[in-house]
Amino acid sequence: MPTAPAGDPWRSHTVRIEGVVEEIPGVRTYDLRFLDEAVARSYRFAPGQFNMLHLPGIGEAAISISSDPADPAELAHTVRAVGNVTDALARMQAGDTLMLRGPFGRPWPLADRTGRDVVLVAGGLGLASQRAAIRELARQRSQYASVTVLHGAKEPSGLLYTREYRAWKEAGLVVRSIVDGLPASGAAAGSPGWDGRVGLVTDLLAELTILSERSTVLCCGPDPMMTAVARTAIRQGVAAEEIFLSLERNMACAVRHCGLCQFGPVFVCQDGPVFPFAAIERFLAVAHL
Ligand SMILES: Cc1cc2nc3c(=O)[nH]c(=O)nc-3n(C[C@H](O)[C@H](O)[C@H](O)COP(=O)(O)OP(=O)(O)OC[C@H]3O[C@@H](n4cnc5c(N)ncnc54)[C@H](O)[C@@H]3O)c2cc1C
């Protein structure tokens, strides 16, 4: 899969918002559809790739594609409102239009991992970059020895896509979630009756008995969490080359020109966002890189 669209990577296409789902407070999933039927027919992406969402006059933001690659004409993006573009997006509704260019970046390495135990580990909104992979793995479940999804969030109201857990489990995936803690008033914060695990997502990982040299770990979340996940997986027998992290860095062009997302000798936009842990371990140890 190419890491930038064929043709002009600067060319934005108009998309219409078909639907908006409020996932958790401050986070919405936007279902987008190309207005140009020819673009809709030719557009393809792989799980882990991202698009640049462009609001004319405001700016662009890199956002992972969170829908099923088997249906590339229906593009979902799950977005937390944190700044210029994402705040403006949060004020938009079904029927509104915006611009999109992509897809960009190296995807999760799913195709070469058939027969293996695949473990996806997500912290908070990191699950958005894995949802496309989860949908693909669920469809192709029989090709993998096992598929496990571990999701951690600060508190229960931060767990994403919980309404989809049932379908994932019915497809044969193991799904476990854990929260760092409970808010002072669970009911007030929208998390009454949480009887699940409290702790870190690395606790769930350390308990997995399937981890071995036959496992592949795919991880997305804050850098310190990803480093902790990688170290835990290595202690459980997973090879550093079989641990893949999706990095998030500020970026503007997505085509290796602006330099904003440079990370040591590589560019997150094109060399990543998905990297083998073994390739970036020493750069992750450098503060503020
Ligand atoms: C590959 C990739 C995938 C991503 N996927 C998603 C996703 O699925 N969902 C999602 O919600 N987000 C995702 N992000 C993050 C998203 O791109 C950023 O949050 C983006 O900055 C939002 O744009 P904005 O204009 O709304 O916010 P901005 O106005 O850019 O502000 C966002 C925050 O970043 C700070 N900031 C902005 N520019 C800089 C800079 N140059 N240096 C330091 N700090 C800066 C701001 O102060 C603010 O705190 C992804 C990022 C990458 C790289």
Ligand as a Chemical Component Dictionary entry (heavy atoms), coordinates in Angstrom:
data_LIG
# 
_chem_comp.id                   LIG 
_chem_comp.type                 NON-POLYMER 
_chem_comp.pdbx_formal_charge   0 
_chem_comp.three_letter_code    LIG 
# 
loop_
_chem_comp_atom.comp_id 
_chem_comp_atom.atom_id 
_chem_comp_atom.alt_atom_id 
_chem_comp_atom.type_symbol 
_chem_comp_atom.charge 
_chem_comp_atom.model_Cartn_x 
_chem_comp_atom.model_Cartn_y 
_chem_comp_atom.model_Cartn_z 
_chem_comp_atom.pdbx_ordinal 
LIG C1  C1  C 0 -0.913 10.045 12.214 1  
LIG C2  C2  C 0 -1.825 10.816 13.142 2  
LIG C3  C3  C 0 -3.093 10.336 13.387 3  
LIG C4  C4  C 0 -3.944 11.048 14.230 4  
LIG N1  N1  N 0 -5.199 10.549 14.444 5  
LIG C5  C5  C 0 -6.052 11.245 15.204 6  
LIG C6  C6  C 0 -7.383 10.756 15.402 7  
LIG O1  O1  O 0 -7.776 9.702  14.897 8  
LIG N2  N2  N 0 -8.212 11.506 16.159 9  
LIG C7  C7  C 0 -7.821 12.686 16.753 10 
LIG O2  O2  O 0 -8.638 13.322 17.437 11 
LIG N3  N3  N 0 -6.550 13.159 16.607 12 
LIG C8  C8  C 0 -5.673 12.473 15.837 13 
LIG N4  N4  N 0 -4.401 12.954 15.651 14 
LIG C9  C9  C 0 -4.005 14.184 16.343 15 
LIG C10 C10 C 0 -4.422 15.437 15.592 16 
LIG O3  O3  O 0 -3.791 15.462 14.312 17 
LIG C11 C11 C 0 -3.937 16.669 16.397 18 
LIG O4  O4  O 0 -4.594 16.700 17.646 19 
LIG C12 C12 C 0 -4.147 17.950 15.644 20 
LIG O5  O5  O 0 -3.229 18.909 16.147 21 
LIG C13 C13 C 0 -5.513 18.546 15.803 22 
LIG O6  O6  O 0 -5.586 19.710 14.998 23 
LIG P1  P1  P 0 -6.260 21.060 15.522 24 
LIG O7  O7  O 0 -6.067 22.084 14.453 25 
LIG O8  O8  O 0 -7.660 20.811 15.974 26 
LIG O9  O9  O 0 -5.456 21.386 16.821 27 
LIG P2  P2  P 0 -4.212 22.399 16.946 28 
LIG O10 O10 O 0 -4.718 23.789 16.796 29 
LIG O11 O11 O 0 -3.135 21.919 16.065 30 
LIG O12 O12 O 0 -3.847 22.183 18.480 31 
LIG C14 C14 C 0 -3.736 20.870 19.077 32 
LIG C15 C15 C 0 -2.799 20.901 20.270 33 
LIG O13 O13 O 0 -1.473 20.781 19.794 34 
LIG C16 C16 C 0 -0.715 21.919 20.163 35 
LIG N5  N5  N 0 0.112  22.259 18.984 36 
LIG C17 C17 C 0 -0.326 22.636 17.781 37 
LIG N6  N6  N 0 0.710  22.826 16.933 38 
LIG C18 C18 C 0 1.836  22.552 17.647 39 
LIG C19 C19 C 0 3.238  22.556 17.358 40 
LIG N7  N7  N 0 3.725  22.892 16.156 41 
LIG N8  N8  N 0 4.114  22.185 18.325 42 
LIG C20 C20 C 0 3.644  21.857 19.551 43 
LIG N9  N9  N 0 2.337  21.826 19.897 44 
LIG C21 C21 C 0 1.452  22.181 18.961 45 
LIG C22 C22 C 0 -1.741 22.983 20.506 46 
LIG O14 O14 O 0 -1.227 23.892 21.457 47 
LIG C23 C23 C 0 -2.879 22.156 21.082 48 
LIG O15 O15 O 0 -2.641 21.821 22.423 49 
LIG C24 C24 C 0 -3.521 12.255 14.833 50 
LIG C25 C25 C 0 -2.234 12.733 14.587 51 
LIG C26 C26 C 0 -1.389 12.016 13.748 52 
LIG C27 C27 C 0 -0.023 12.546 13.486 53 
# 
loop_
_chem_comp_bond.comp_id 
_chem_comp_bond.atom_id_1 
_chem_comp_bond.atom_id_2 
_chem_comp_bond.value_order 
_chem_comp_bond.pdbx_ordinal 
LIG C1  C2  SING 1  
LIG C2  C3  SING 2  
LIG C2  C26 DOUB 3  
LIG C3  C4  DOUB 4  
LIG C4  N1  SING 5  
LIG C4  C24 SING 6  
LIG N1  C5  DOUB 7  
LIG C5  C6  SING 8  
LIG C5  C8  SING 9  
LIG C6  O1  DOUB 10 
LIG C6  N2  SING 11 
LIG N2  C7  SING 12 
LIG C7  O2  DOUB 13 
LIG C7  N3  SING 14 
LIG N3  C8  DOUB 15 
LIG C8  N4  SING 16 
LIG N4  C9  SING 17 
LIG N4  C24 SING 18 
LIG C9  C10 SING 19 
LIG C10 O3  SING 20 
LIG C10 C11 SING 21 
LIG C11 O4  SING 22 
LIG C11 C12 SING 23 
LIG C12 O5  SING 24 
LIG C12 C13 SING 25 
LIG C13 O6  SING 26 
LIG O6  P1  SING 27 
LIG P1  O7  DOUB 28 
LIG P1  O8  SING 29 
LIG P1  O9  SING 30 
LIG O9  P2  SING 31 
LIG P2  O10 DOUB 32 
LIG P2  O11 SING 33 
LIG P2  O12 SING 34 
LIG O12 C14 SING 35 
LIG C14 C15 SING 36 
LIG C15 O13 SING 37 
LIG C15 C23 SING 38 
LIG O13 C16 SING 39 
LIG C16 N5  SING 40 
LIG C16 C22 SING 41 
LIG N5  C17 SING 42 
LIG N5  C21 SING 43 
LIG C17 N6  DOUB 44 
LIG N6  C18 SING 45 
LIG C18 C19 SING 46 
LIG C18 C21 DOUB 47 
LIG C19 N7  SING 48 
LIG C19 N8  DOUB 49 
LIG N8  C20 SING 50 
LIG C20 N9  DOUB 51 
LIG N9  C21 SING 52 
LIG C22 O14 SING 53 
LIG C22 C23 SING 54 
LIG C23 O15 SING 55 
LIG C24 C25 DOUB 56 
LIG C25 C26 SING 57 
LIG C26 C27 SING 58 
# 
